[in-house]
Amino acid sequence: MTNAKAGDSWHNFGLAFDVVPLVNGKAIWDSPFWNKIGTLGKQIDLIWGGDFKTFKDKPHFEFHPNLTSAEANQRKANNQSLIV
């Protein structure tokens, strides 16, 4: 599930990623550690999907300081760096 329009996900720009805790090599989607994982990501200035207002996307992190998706699309179209 996403609220991003096609091509407007931060994943499309290489500025987002998803994580999941593993126990014995198996993904634990209902992990009790999501808040701790979110806190760790935020400590290094990542935006955590667990803080989203419209839906909680706890596996999701993104980094795009002061960059809107419109600006990212423009920079991409002009072959400019996304992170300055």
C-alpha positions in Angstrom: 0.0 0.0 0.0 1.2 3.5 -0.8 -0.1 7.0 -1.1 2.6 7.9 -3.7 1.6 8.4 -7.3 3.3 6.2 -9.8 6.9 7.4 -10.1 6.7 9.7 -7.1 7.7 7.2 -4.4 11.0 8.1 -2.7 12.0 4.6 -3.5 12.0 5.6 -7.2 14.6 8.2 -6.5 16.8 5.9 -4.4 16.0 7.9 -1.3 13.9 5.3 0.6 14.3 1.8 1.7 12.3 -0.8 3.7 13.6 -3.1 6.5 12.2 -6.0 8.5 13.6 -7.7 11.6 14.8 -11.3 11.0 14.8 -14.1 13.5 16.5 -17.3 12.4 16.3 -16.0 8.9 12.6 -15.4 8.9 10.9 -12.0 8.5 9.0 -10.9 11.6 6.4 -8.4 10.3 4.6 -8.2 13.7 7.8 -7.5 15.6 7.6 -5.9 19.0 10.8 -4.0 18.0 9.3 -1.6 15.4 9.3 1.4 17.7 13.0 0.8 18.6 13.9 0.4 15.0 12.1 3.6 14.2 13.9 5.5 17.0 17.3 4.3 15.7 16.5 5.5 12.2 15.3 8.9 13.4 18.5 9.3 15.4 20.4 9.4 12.1 17.9 11.8 10.6 15.8 9.4 8.6 12.1 9.9 8.2 10.3 6.9 9.5 7.1 5.6 8.0 5.8 4.7 11.5 5.3 8.4 12.0 3.2 8.9 8.9 -0.2 10.4 9.6 -2.4 8.7 6.9 -1.1 5.1 7.4 1.7 3.5 9.4 4.5 2.1 7.2 6.8 0.8 10.0 9.3 -0.9 7.6 9.8 2.3 5.6 12.6 4.9 5.9 13.5 7.8 3.7 16.0 10.6 3.4 15.5 13.7 1.3 16.3 16.8 3.3 14.4 19.9 2.1 13.4 18.2 -1.1 9.9 17.9 -2.4 8.9 15.2 -4.9 8.3 17.9 -7.5 11.8 19.2 -7.0 13.2 15.6 -7.2 11.3 15.0 -10.5 12.7 18.3 -11.9 16.3 17.5 -10.8 16.0 14.0 -12.2 14.7 15.4 -15.6 17.7 17.7 -15.6 20.2 15.0 -14.6 21.0 16.9 -11.4 22.0 15.5 -8.1 19.0 14.8 -5.8 20.9 15.5 -2.6 22.9 18.7 -2.5 
